[in-house]
């Protein structure tokens, strides 16, 4: 019995060609594809740690300035007391009342310490101001109240470099991209509330996200914040409009009726 002839059409030939192509692709050794970098929950926790450290440093600087000011006032009071004591000595003629050498040495030493602390705090303030030149030039008096809620992106990245034990440059670049997305007006500073809100949202979900997904999430959060602010403004306007258009009192109504006459 003769074997049945198999008809090989164009689709079959295409299938064979695809199989051959697939075989050749597998035969050729390809370099390993690098794993796609994503920001994990641990990365977000590191950003939060850096924020907390910077906030603590700012608070510590404020406390140091307050304590230094208190010390200055106490030294000024002491000097005033010494001057008054000298006046009493001159007026009474009692020469046995005088400031001890130990007190004078302590006074001079404390003054030198105050001077060095003043210089250190001034230097820290100058460094902070130099990083906020652009922010200061773009904001008016109305923006002064929001400065405490802003943080320089460079400050945050430097803090992260200090606290991260094993961080790749790629991850820091991704974090920089994240912060740049949060930097709406491109002034080099971001709102701490924005960063914490993103970290809280992603941390609750406990997922890894790509930079593109991160950008979408940030944009959605910012839009949500804008809508909430707009709704609050509309509610405030409606409330002020309702209070401004109150119905007349009974006394005002009687007066209006009297003015109309019979």
LINZI-V752994 format. One line per field, one symbol per residue. ss: DSSP state (2 for helix, 1 for strand, 0 for the rest). phi: phi as a letter, one per 30 degrees, with the letter a starting at -180 (. if undefined). burial: b if it has 24 or more other C-alpha atoms within 12 Angstrom, else e. Layout:
BEGIN
ss=???
phi=???
burial=???
END
This chain:
BEGIN
ss=0000000002222222222222222220000000000010222222222222222222222222222222222222222222222222222200000000222222222222222222222222222222002222220022222222211122222222222000002222222222222200000011122222222222222000102222222222222222222222222222222222000002222222222200
phi=.ddddddcdddddddddddddddddddddcdddddddbdcddddddddddddddddddddddddddddddddddddddddddddddddddddidcdcadddddddddddddddddddedddddddddddddcdddddccceddddcddccbdddedddddddcddbbddddddddddeddddddchcibbddeddddddddddddhbcbdeddeddddddddddddddddddddddddddddddcdddddddddddddddid
burial=eeeeeeeeeeeeeeeeeeeeeeeeeeeeeeeeeeeeebbbeebbbbbbbbbeebeeeeeeeeeeeeebeeeeeebeeeeeeeeeeeeeeeeeeeeeeeeeeeeeeebeeeeeebeeeeeebeeeeeeeeeebeebeeeeeeeeeeeeeebbbbbbbbebbeeebeeeeeebbebbbebbbbbbeeebbbbbbebbbebbeebbeeeeebebeebbebbeebbeeeeeeeeeeeeeeeeeeeeeeeeeeeeeeeeeeeeeeee
END
